[in-house]
Amino acid sequence: MEKIEINLNPNVPPLPRVDDKKKLNIRYTLISPYVSVHIYWDDKSGEVIYEIEEPILDDSEKALLKTLEESLGEMININVLVQKTVESMIEYIDKTSRLLIEELDLQITGESYKKIFYYLFRDFIGLNKIEPLIKDYFIEDIECNGVETPIYIVHR
């Protein structure tokens, strides 16, 4: 498997000015090459939708992710993670995950590993599901009014 690359500081694209929100259709990268955002008008809901596009895992990849998360959770040395840079934490999670794959004799392709690694990064190093939102330069405010309710985003 090849080296994992995660760009946490992708170029901030200039956003086009859109006067009619019903014609809104913008995509840009948040965490390269894994996560993008798609902002568009949804006729059905009558609202602008801010949609995070993360890698899609099939059932076998979800099972591998679960196995690696459980194993990493047992092995991880928190002291190593809190004293390091993000880059060294990525390297640590990558190295440890590859050792686990070998020790547990898990069958995984390079492409599947890249997708799974993104979720390991997001959940162990990042801020879980809100990591992409935090990385969006254009977000001014994030609001949630309770459990099982939509998150509202104020976008520039």
Beta strands, then each sheet from edge to edge (+ up, - down):
strand 1: 25-31
strand 2: 35-42
strand 3: 47-53
strand 4: 139-144
strand 5: 151-155
sheet 1: 1+ 2- 3+
sheet 2: 4+ 5-
end
